[in-house]
Every structure is written in C-alpha cells, then in structure tokens.
C-alpha cells in the first residue's frame, strides 16, 4: 500500500500543509495513521475522503456540515440539497446585485472622475437595498406605480444615476445660495425631472409618501449631506414642487421611543 507524508500528500492534492493540519484538527480529514515520531501518514483512502470533501465544498456546504455527512454511512440528502439550492440561489442573486452595483460605480466614475464619497455611497446603497425599498413602497403606493418605478431600462437607470450624482454635486457647491435662485432651481428642476421620468411623469405620488410614517431604519438610505444642506435642498425642492402644483408635508418619521 502506497503511503505519503503530509508534504507528499499536500503536493499531490494541491492543498497546503497548513490546510491538512487544520482538517486533521477539526476531524474532517485525519491521516490514516501517525508514526511514533508524530509524522502524519496518508494513504489512497485519504484521497477518497478528500474527493468527497471537495465535492461537498463545491456544492457550498460548510466544513461542519461536511464533517456531519462524512460521519454518516447513508446520506438523506433530499432536504439538505433543497435547502442548499435555495441558499445558493440567494447567494447568486446577491452576487448579481453586487456586480450590478459595480457596473454602476464604474460607469459613474468614468464620467465624473473624483466623486463626493457620501453621494457615491448613497447611490450604491440604493441599489443594494432596492428589493427592500420596493417592498416598502408597495405598502405606501399603488403596486402598479411601484412596478413602473422599478422597471426602468438598466441603461437608462445608469444614465439617471450618473446625472443624479452630477446634479447633487453641483447643488452641494451652491449651498448657501438662496434656494429660490435661478441656478439652484435649474438644478432642482433637472433633479425632479429625473424622478418624474422614473414615475411616468406623475409626481403626485410624493404627496402620498409625504403623509406616511416611515422609519428611517427601514428606508436605510442616508442622505449624502449634512442636516443643514439637506434642509436647504429640501426647501429648494419644496419651492419647485409648489410651482408644479404639488404640496408635500415633511415625511413623518417613526420612533423607537417606549
């Protein structure tokens, strides 16, 4: 029977000696025997066990779960595989969301270069929390309206996010100017027009949203500016919306007070 030292076994399997030590310590892959001098000796049987470990790792199982499988002579896998599939589908969706966020980030950076970090993080967080925000809005607005907001073409969504970054950056630079001034109102006009595009041109839904109590922790998008700048921009938006015949109250915020 062929035997292998830990170094030889590591070389043949592509694992590190450190990994083999760890697998031995947690009891997932122990050497066939240990010599009197404490040297780990591996055999062909260890290759078979390792093959099982690699296969189960490929399916996404943790080492603790794999250890449990290896201790069982018969595997009742149906329920476990179904659960594992659901977990992998969720992980796939998360990865696709991360890739989408990275696409938006690269697109925006290509066009704006250096960015205000707070504005940038806010937009990426918006993508990250998209499903949660969609669910939240369905509790406030007509479901068809919500679907319309979130069904925009991805290419146009990229352009809207890029334009939003530019407009917010310019607005921040104008902070302190009269919010009624032509420069400020021109930028806010463009910003609101982007919102109007997302909602099919009807901005009256903002009146509905303004009258609904929403916890900040549920919405989970931090405004990218300080409170003073936020209030200044809000004032400019209020002025612009009033010109459009839309009046909204300050959004009610839930509290956690006992």
N, C-alpha and C positions, 0 to 999 in steps of 0.2 A: 504494500500500500504506500502510495506516494505521500510524503509529508512535507510541510512547508513551514519555514519560520515565519514570524509575523512580518518581517521585511519582504520575504518572497511572496507571501500571500497578498500583501499590500500592492506589490508591483504587478502581480497577475490580475488583480481585481480593479486597479485604478484608485483604490481608496488610500487614504493616508494612514500611517501607523497610529496617529493620534485618534483618528476615527475608529479604528479597530479596538483601541484601548477603551474608548467610550462605549462602543457596542458591547464589549465584554462587561464593563462596569454596570450597565443597565440591564444586562442579561438577555439582550436580543440576539447576539451572535458570540457565543463563547467558543474558544478554541477546543478542538477535540480532546486535548489534554495539555497539561502543564508539566514541564520537566522538573526534576529535583532542584534544578538551579533557577526555577521560576520562569523559564522560557516558554512562551506560548507556541503550541504546535497545531497547525491546521491541516485538514485532510479534504478529500473530494466531497465529503458530506457537508463541510462548511460552505463549499461553493453552491450547493443546492439550497442551503438555508439563505445564503446571500441573494441568490436569484429570486427567492420568494420575497425577501425584504425589498429589493429593487423594484419588483413588480407592484407590490402594495404601495410603495412610496410614489410610484408613477401614477397610481390611482388617487393619490392625495391623502392617504392615511398617515396619521401621526405615528411616531415610533412607539408610543404607548399602546396605540390600537394594534399596531403590527405585532407587538410582543404578545398581546392577548390572542391574536389569531394563531401565532406560532405555537402557543401552548395547547391549542385545541386540535384534536385529531380530526374532527369534522367541522367544517365551516358552514354555518347557517347564514349565507351571505345576502339573501334577497333584500331584507330590510336594511341591512348595513349599506349595500350598494345603492339602494334608492336614496337613502339619506345622503350618502357621499355624492351622488349625482347632483342632488339639489344644492349641496354646498359648492360643488364645482361650477354649476351654472351661475350661482350668485357671485362667485369669485370672477367668473368670466365677464359678467355684467359690470362688476367693479373695475376690472382691467380696461374694458372698453370705454368706461366713463373717464378713467384716468388718461387714456390715450386721446380721447376727445378733448379733454381739458388741456393737454399738452399741445394738441393741434391749434387750439385757440390761442394759447400762450405764445407759441412760435409765430403765428400769424400776426398777432398784435405787436410783438416785439420787433418783427421785421418792418413794420410800418411806423412804429413810434420810437424805436430805439430805447433810450432810457425812459423808465416809467416811474410814476409815483407808486411806491410799493403798496400803499393802502388801497388805491384804486385797483391795482392789478389783482391783489389777493381777494378783494371783494367780488370781482367778476369771476374768478376761478372758483371761489366758494359757491357762487350762484350756480355754476354748472354742477359742482359736487352735490349740492342739495336740491337739485332740480326735481327729483321724484317727490321729496318731502314737501316742497313748495307747491307742486301740482296738487298733491293730496289736500294740502291746507286750503288752497284757493277753491277747491271743489266744495268746501264747507262754507264758502262765502259767496261764490258766484255761480251762475248757471254753468252746468257741466260742459255744454257745447261751447261756451265762451272760453272756458279754461282749455279745452282741447284745441281751440283755434290759436290761443296764445302759444301753446307748446308744439304746434305742428309746423312752424315756420321752417322753410328750407334751410339746411345746415350751412350752405354757402352764404346765404343772406344773413343768417344768425352770426356768422363770423364777422361779416361786414358791420352789422349793428353793434356788436361788442367792441369792435375796433373804433367805430365812430363815437361810441359812448365814452371810451377811455379818453379820446381826444377832447370831447366836449367837457367832461368833468375836470380834466387837467387845465383847460383854459378857464373854466369857471373858478377854480381854486386860485388861479393867478389874479383874478379880478376881485377877489374877496375884499370887502371894504367899500367897494363902489356901490352907489345907490342901486338896489335891485330893480328899480324901475328904468334904469338907464338903457339906452338902445343896445349897447354892447352886451350887457347881461341878458336882456330879454331876447336878443337874437340867438344866443347860445341855448337858452332855456327853450325857446321855440323849437329849435332843432332837436333838442333832447326829448321834448314832449311828442314831437312828430314821430320819433323812433318808437315811442310807446304806442302811439296811435296806429302805426303800421303793424305792430305785434297784435293789436286787438281789432283789426279790421276797420280802424278809423273811429270807432266809438269809444270815447273816453269817459262816458258817464258811469262806467263800472267803478271808477275811482270814488264816486260818491258812496257806493255800496260798501267798498272796502274801508272807507274812512269812518264808517259808522259801526264797524265790527270790532269787538275786542280780540286782540291777537297778542299772545305772549311773545316778547322779544326772543326768548329762548327757543320758541317753536319756529319763528321765522329764521333765526340763525344766520342773518346776513348783516354783519356790522357795517354801518355807514362808513365810507372811507375817509371822512373828515372829522375834525373836532366838532364839539357841540355848537360852537359859535358859527362855524362855516355851514354846518348842517341847517341851522335855523335861518341863516342868510339865504341859502339856496332854496329852502322851503318857502320863504317869503316870496322869492322871485317866481317860483312855480305857482304859488297861490295867485299872484298877480296875473300871470299868463293864463291860467285856467279860468279865472273870472272873466277875462276877455272872450273866452270861448263859451261862456255861459255855464261853467261848471264850478260848483262850490263844494268844497270838501272840508269836513271837520278834521282836526288833528286826530290821527289814529289813536284809538283807545288802547291802552296797554294794560294787560292783566298783571296782577301782582301775586307774590307768593306770601303776602303777609297773613299771619294767623289771626 
